[in-house]
Amino acid sequence: MRKLTESEILSLREMLQMETNALVQSRALQMMIQDDELRRLNEAGILQTEGTIKSFQQFINENNIIEVGEVNN
């Protein structure tokens, strides 16, 4: 794979952050939902969002998007 540009990396970061925020919000709302059908829909959305986040993480890992350097004390 070709190296991503800085703008592509920024876009990837923003998409991952958006999915993470949606997951946090859906999990928080889950406890307040009383309607069974709406609760099931929210649970399905949570599972889908978790899958999307895992896909992003896999893409990042497989393509060495984040370079880990040494930490100097």
BAGU-555877 format. One record per atom (N, C-alpha, C): residue in three letters; x, y, z. Coordinates in steps of 0.1 Angstrom, whole numbers, padded with zeros to 4 digits, always signed. Each point is the difference from the previous one (the first is absolute). Layout:
N
AlaXYZ/...
//
This chain:
73
Met+0008-0012+0000/Met-0008+0012+0000/Met+0009+0012+0000/Arg-0005+0011-0007/Arg+0007+0012+0000/Arg-0001+0007+0014/Lys+0009+0009+0002/Lys+0000+0007+0013/Lys-0011+0011-0001/Leu-0007+0001+0011/Leu-0011+0010+0001/Leu+0005+0014+0001/Thr-0007+0009-0005/Thr+0004+0014+0002/Thr-0004+0005+0014/Glu+0005+0011+0004/Glu-0004+0005+0013/Glu-0015+0003+0001/Ser-0006+0005-0011/Ser-0014+0003+0000/Ser-0008-0013+0001/Glu+0005-0011-0007/Glu-0007-0013+0001/Glu+0001-0005+0014/Ile+0011+0001+0007/Ile+0002-0004+0013/Ile-0009+0008+0010/Leu-0001+0013-0002/Leu-0009+0008+0007/Leu-0015-0004-0002/Ser-0003-0003-0012/Ser-0014-0004-0003/Ser-0003-0014+0007/Leu+0010-0009+0000/Leu-0002-0013+0006/Leu-0002+0002+0015/Arg+0008+0009+0006/Arg-0001+0003+0014/Arg-0014+0005+0004/Glu-0004+0010-0009/Glu-0013+0006+0003/Glu-0012-0010-0001/Met+0001-0009-0010/Met-0010-0011-0002/Met+0000-0009+0012/Leu+0012-0004+0005/Leu+0001-0009+0011/Leu-0006+0007+0013/Gln+0003+0013+0001/Gln-0005+0008+0012/Gln-0015+0001-0001/Met-0006+0002-0012/Met-0014+0001-0002/Met-0007-0013+0004/Glu+0006-0011-0004/Glu-0006-0013+0004/Glu+0001-0003+0015/Thr+0011+0004+0005/Thr+0002-0002+0015/Thr-0010+0008+0008/Asn-0002+0013-0004/Asn-0010+0008+0006/Asn-0014-0006-0001/Ala-0003-0005-0012/Ala-0014-0006-0002/Ala-0001-0012+0009/Leu+0010-0008+0002/Leu-0001-0012+0008/Leu-0002+0004+0015/Val+0007+0010+0005/Val-0001+0005+0013/Val-0014+0005+0003/Gln-0006+0007-0010/Gln-0013+0006+0002/Gln-0010-0011+0000/Ser+0001-0010-0010/Ser-0010-0011-0001/Ser+0000-0008+0013/Arg+0012-0003+0005/Arg+0001-0008+0013/Arg-0007+0008+0011/Ala+0002+0013+0001/Ala-0006+0008+0011/Ala-0015+0000-0001/Leu-0005+0001-0013/Leu-0014+0001-0002/Leu-0007-0014+0003/Gln+0007-0010-0002/Gln-0005-0014+0001/Gln-0007-0002+0013/Met+0005+0005+0011/Met-0006-0001+0013/Met-0013+0007+0002/Met-0002+0010-0008/Met-0012+0009+0001/Met-0011-0005-0009/Ile+0003-0008-0010/Ile-0010-0004-0010/Ile-0010-0011+0007/Gln-0013+0003-0001/Gln-0009-0009+0006/Gln-0007-0008-0010/Asp-0002+0005-0012/Asp-0007-0008-0011/Asp+0009-0011-0005/Asp-0005-0012+0000/Asp+0007-0012-0003/Asp+0006+0000-0014/Glu-0008+0004-0010/Glu+0004+0001-0014/Glu+0011+0010-0002/Leu-0001+0011+0006/Leu+0010+0011+0000/Leu+0013-0005+0006/Arg-0001-0007+0011/Arg+0011-0005+0008/Arg+0008-0010-0009/Arg-0008-0009-0007/Arg+0007-0010-0009/Arg+0007+0008-0012/Leu-0007+0010-0005/Leu+0007+0008-0011/Leu+0012+0006+0005/Asn+0000+0006+0012/Asn+0012+0006+0005/Asn+0011-0010+0003/Glu-0004-0012+0005/Glu+0010-0010+0002/Glu+0007-0004-0013/Ala-0008-0001-0011/Ala+0005-0004-0013/Ala+0009+0011-0005/Gly-0003+0013+0002/Gly+0008+0011-0003/Gly+0014-0001+0007/Ile-0001-0003+0013/Ile+0012-0001+0008/Ile+0009-0011-0006/Leu-0005-0012-0003/Leu+0008-0010-0006/Leu+0006+0004-0013/Gln-0008+0007-0008/Gln+0005+0004-0013/Gln+0012+0010+0002/Thr-0002+0010+0009/Thr+0010+0010+0002/Thr+0013-0006+0006/Glu-0002-0010+0009/Glu+0012-0007+0005/Glu+0008-0007-0012/Gly-0008-0006-0009/Gly+0006-0006-0011/Gly+0008+0009-0009/Thr-0006+0012-0002/Thr+0006+0011-0008/Thr+0013+0004+0006/Ile+0000+0002+0013/Ile+0012+0005+0008/Ile+0011-0011-0001/Lys-0004-0013+0001/Lys+0010-0010-0001/Lys+0006-0001-0014/Ser-0008+0003-0010/Ser+0005+0001-0014/Ser+0010+0011-0002/Phe-0003+0012+0006/Phe+0009+0011-0001/Phe+0013-0004+0007/Gln-0001-0006+0012/Gln+0012-0004+0007/Gln+0008-0010-0008/Gln-0006-0010-0006/Gln+0007-0010-0008/Gln+0007+0007-0012/Phe-0007+0009-0007/Phe+0006+0007-0011/Phe+0012+0008+0005/Ile-0001+0006+0011/Ile+0011+0008+0005/Ile+0012-0009+0004/Asn-0003-0011+0006/Asn+0011-0010+0004/Asn+0006-0006-0012/Glu-0008-0005-0009/Glu+0005-0007-0012/Glu+0008+0009-0009/Asn-0002+0012+0000/Asn+0006+0009-0010/Asn+0010+0010+0007/Asn+0004-0004+0013/Asn+0009+0008+0007/Asn-0002+0015+0000/Ile-0012+0004+0002/Ile-0004+0014-0001/Ile+0007+0008+0011/Ile+0000-0006+0012/Ile+0006+0007+0011/Ile+0014-0005+0003/Glu+0009+0008-0001/Glu+0014-0004+0003/Glu+0003+0002+0014/Val+0004-0010+0007/Val+0003+0000+0014/Val+0015+0002+0002/Gly+0004+0011+0006/Gly+0014+0003+0002/Gly+0004-0002+0014/Glu+0013+0002+0003/Glu+0005-0002+0014/Glu-0004+0012+0008/Val-0002-0003+0013/Val-0003+0011+0009/Val+0013+0003+0008/Asn+0005+0012+0000/Asn+0012+0003+0007/Asn-0004+0007+0013/Asn+0007-0004+0011/Asn-0003+0006+0013/Asn+0009+0011+0002/
//
